[in-house]
Amino acid sequence: MTVSAETASSSGLEARWLGKGLAGFRIFMGLVLFTNGLAKLFSFRNIEIGPYSSFLIGREEARSILEGEAGKSDLPLLPSLVNDFIIPNWGFFQWMVTALELGVGAALILGLASRLAALIGLGQALFLQLMYLSSGAWMWEQPHEWVPLLILALVPAGRVWGLDHRFVHRGIGRLRGFPF
């Protein structure tokens, strides 16, 4: 089977647009995580840009979410894990969450080990999904965060507008088994 030059050119163009779309998607998810990490790091919540007013999740809001949702959970072990381990050690975990959001967010923005970063972020998002399972919350409360991260963990989106391209292009990712 032969492929015409027109078909090959068209599929190459489509692949480039798909790569750019996934890169934009990756950068957006990185911004979501990174800005929430900044809010935790610098203890701010409110964002006002002209008439636009919104908020980010700071350390205390994150703790409140955990406390509130753990009490509603019917899952075995989850309320105990949160109430007996995470909340009493919040002084440590608040900084772990902050570091995770800043690190994963920055990696996604830069396209650096983007599949690994998305996988790490996916772990946090799925933990929160477990928290919301039996809470009676909005059906899409957490899937809008973990579904994009799942897609980014499966697709090498850091190769366009990202540093992953440099590593794969040089063969580093293939040689050492990095998930680029």
Legacy VTK file of the C-alpha trace (Angstrom):
# vtk DataFile Version 3.0
C-alpha trace
ASCII
DATASET POLYDATA
POINTS 180 float
0.000 0.000 0.000
1.405 3.359 -0.983
0.602 6.694 0.573
0.307 9.704 -1.687
2.301 12.842 -0.934
-0.962 14.712 -0.348
-2.167 12.156 2.232
1.208 12.098 4.000
1.301 15.899 4.081
-2.263 16.046 5.402
-1.616 13.498 8.148
1.580 15.324 9.142
-0.364 18.561 9.427
-3.038 16.846 11.525
-0.388 15.327 13.801
1.212 18.732 14.348
-2.153 20.292 15.244
-2.926 17.393 17.576
0.483 17.811 19.220
-0.116 21.533 19.701
-3.580 20.880 21.122
-2.210 18.366 23.621
0.602 20.765 24.522
-1.938 23.505 25.230
-3.948 21.032 27.294
-0.777 20.047 29.210
0.186 23.663 29.877
-3.326 24.520 31.071
-3.364 21.613 33.558
0.109 22.676 34.682
-1.163 26.195 35.335
-4.103 24.853 37.360
-1.790 22.837 39.612
1.013 25.413 39.773
-1.234 28.347 40.714
-2.920 26.304 43.449
0.560 25.396 44.689
1.515 29.094 44.704
-1.618 29.881 46.705
-0.530 27.307 49.278
3.076 28.483 49.312
2.326 32.196 49.733
-0.951 31.813 51.680
-3.243 33.718 49.371
-6.669 32.767 48.123
-8.464 35.507 46.217
-7.754 36.440 42.606
-9.110 39.637 41.097
-8.380 40.646 37.525
-10.515 43.589 36.525
-14.141 42.572 37.011
-13.150 38.894 37.324
-13.026 37.611 40.893
-12.281 34.030 41.922
-10.182 31.976 44.333
-7.557 29.249 44.567
-7.270 26.438 47.114
-4.838 27.362 49.891
-3.453 25.119 52.620
-6.306 25.725 55.050
-8.944 25.151 52.353
-7.217 21.898 51.421
-7.324 20.803 55.052
-11.000 21.775 55.320
-11.815 19.756 52.213
-10.103 16.700 53.682
-11.805 17.090 57.053
-15.221 17.630 55.520
-15.092 14.880 52.933
-13.480 12.218 55.159
-16.476 12.346 57.489
-18.844 11.624 54.591
-16.884 8.715 53.141
-18.257 5.177 53.330
-14.999 3.685 52.089
-13.169 1.481 54.579
-9.895 2.910 55.922
-10.206 6.269 54.136
-11.717 8.225 57.074
-9.125 6.680 59.403
-6.264 7.504 57.033
-7.371 11.130 56.776
-8.553 11.738 60.361
-5.935 9.679 62.200
-2.867 10.204 60.022
-3.049 13.058 57.493
-4.900 15.712 59.542
-2.843 15.191 62.751
0.289 15.507 60.600
-1.001 18.373 58.476
2.108 20.415 59.291
4.033 17.959 57.103
1.338 17.063 54.560
0.426 20.675 53.751
3.949 21.166 52.438
3.922 17.842 50.594
0.735 18.873 48.781
2.255 22.296 48.051
5.465 20.759 46.686
3.517 18.232 44.629
1.352 20.917 43.027
4.288 23.225 42.342
6.520 20.436 41.009
3.912 18.692 38.884
2.545 22.021 37.666
5.991 23.315 36.673
6.888 20.030 34.955
3.657 20.095 32.945
4.112 23.745 31.975
7.690 23.080 30.850
6.882 19.710 29.294
9.602 18.086 31.396
8.959 14.402 32.151
5.373 15.348 31.436
3.936 11.809 31.496
5.573 11.085 34.849
4.412 14.453 36.212
0.852 13.769 35.042
0.995 10.336 36.668
2.046 11.861 40.006
-0.687 14.505 39.744
-3.133 11.734 38.845
-2.375 10.040 42.170
-3.397 13.163 44.073
-6.503 13.672 41.929
-7.629 10.052 42.326
-7.184 10.282 46.096
-9.513 13.285 46.082
-11.930 11.376 43.836
-12.060 8.632 46.477
-12.840 11.292 49.062
-15.803 12.524 47.004
-17.238 9.105 46.046
-19.905 8.930 48.712
-20.252 12.629 49.521
-23.167 13.395 47.240
-21.068 16.087 45.523
-21.460 17.236 41.946
-20.884 14.233 39.653
-17.985 15.938 37.871
-16.402 17.373 41.031
-13.145 15.491 40.528
-13.200 13.839 37.065
-12.527 17.221 35.469
-9.129 17.045 37.184
-8.148 13.383 36.941
-9.390 12.612 33.423
-7.067 15.220 31.812
-4.176 13.983 33.939
-4.908 10.385 32.893
-4.824 11.443 29.233
-1.567 13.340 29.778
-0.043 10.324 31.556
-0.849 8.158 28.524
0.155 10.565 25.750
3.640 12.065 25.319
2.335 15.654 25.280
5.679 17.169 26.330
7.227 16.631 22.907
5.563 19.742 21.475
6.407 23.044 23.183
8.168 21.079 25.900
11.540 19.897 27.093
10.633 16.223 26.630
11.348 16.670 22.929
14.995 17.419 23.639
15.452 14.279 25.715
13.641 11.950 23.338
15.352 13.523 20.340
18.729 12.750 21.949
17.614 9.245 22.885
17.884 9.831 26.638
14.291 8.874 27.375
14.480 5.666 25.365
17.801 4.592 26.829
16.934 5.052 30.488
13.283 4.083 30.298
11.887 7.515 31.149
8.184 7.746 30.321
8.449 10.669 27.887
LINES 1 181
180 0 1 2 3 4 5 6 7 8 9 10 11 12 13 14 15 16 17 18 19 20 21 22 23 24 25 26 27 28 29 30 31 32 33 34 35 36 37 38 39 40 41 42 43 44 45 46 47 48 49 50 51 52 53 54 55 56 57 58 59 60 61 62 63 64 65 66 67 68 69 70 71 72 73 74 75 76 77 78 79 80 81 82 83 84 85 86 87 88 89 90 91 92 93 94 95 96 97 98 99 100 101 102 103 104 105 106 107 108 109 110 111 112 113 114 115 116 117 118 119 120 121 122 123 124 125 126 127 128 129 130 131 132 133 134 135 136 137 138 139 140 141 142 143 144 145 146 147 148 149 150 151 152 153 154 155 156 157 158 159 160 161 162 163 164 165 166 167 168 169 170 171 172 173 174 175 176 177 178 179
